[in-house]
Amino acid sequence: MLYVIAALVIVLGLVLLAVTLQRTLRKAARLKATAARAQADIADRRGLVRARIAALGVALAQRRRIGREQQVAVVAADAEGRHR
C-alpha cells in the first residue's frame, strides 16, 4: 500500500512540474514577442532620428549655400558700385 502512495506523490509532482513548465513557456513566449515589438519600435525611432538629422544637414547646407550666394551678390554689387 505504501508504494501506491509513493506513486501518487510522484505522479502529482510530475503534473505540477508539467503545469509549471507550461506556464513558464507561455510567459517566455510572451516576453519574446514583447521584446521583438520593442526592438522594432526602437529601430523605427532610430530611423526617424537619422532621417531628422539628415534633413537638418540638408537644411544647414542650403542655408550656407544661400548665405554664400548672398555674400557674393553683395560683394559684386559693391564692386559694381565702386567702379562706376
C-alpha positions in Angstrom: 0.0 0.0 0.0 2.9 2.3 0.7 4.1 2.0 -2.9 0.7 3.3 -4.2 1.0 6.5 -2.1 4.6 6.9 -3.3 3.4 6.5 -6.9 0.6 9.1 -6.4 3.1 11.6 -4.9 5.4 11.1 -7.9 2.5 11.5 -10.4 1.3 14.6 -8.6 4.8 16.0 -8.6 5.1 15.4 -12.4 1.7 17.0 -13.0 2.7 20.1 -11.0 6.0 20.2 -12.9 4.3 20.0 -16.2 1.8 22.8 -15.3 4.7 25.0 -14.0 6.7 24.3 -17.2 3.7 25.1 -19.4 3.1 28.4 -17.6 6.8 29.3 -17.8 7.0 28.6 -21.5 3.9 30.7 -22.2 5.4 33.6 -20.3 8.7 33.2 -22.1 6.9 33.3 -25.5 5.0 36.4 -24.4 8.3 38.0 -23.3 9.9 37.1 -26.6 7.0 38.7 -28.5 7.2 41.9 -26.4 11.0 42.1 -26.8 10.5 41.8 -30.6 7.9 44.6 -30.7 10.2 46.8 -28.5 13.1 46.1 -30.8 11.1 47.0 -33.9 9.9 50.2 -32.2 13.4 51.2 -31.3 14.6 50.5 -34.8 11.7 52.7 -36.2 12.6 55.5 -33.8 16.3 55.2 -34.6 15.4 55.5 -38.3 13.3 58.6 -37.7 16.1 60.3 -35.7 18.6 59.5 -38.5 16.1 61.0 -41.1 15.7 64.1 -39.0 19.5 64.5 -38.6 19.9 64.1 -42.4 17.2 66.7 -43.0 18.9 69.1 -40.7 22.2 68.6 -42.5 20.5 69.3 -45.8 18.8 72.4 -44.4 22.1 73.7 -43.0 23.9 73.1 -46.2 21.2 75.0 -48.1 21.5 77.9 -45.7 25.2 78.0 -46.1 24.9 77.9 -49.8 22.3 80.7 -49.9 24.4 82.7 -47.4 27.4 82.4 -49.6 25.4 83.4 -52.7 24.1 86.5 -51.0 27.6 87.4 -49.8 28.9 87.0 -53.4 26.0 89.2 -54.7 26.7 91.9 -52.1 30.4 91.9 -52.9 29.6 92.0 -56.6 27.1 94.9 -56.1 29.6 96.7 -54.0 32.3 96.2 -56.7 30.0 97.5 -59.4 29.0 100.5 -57.3 32.6 101.4 -56.6 33.8 101.1 -60.2 31.1 103.3 -61.7 
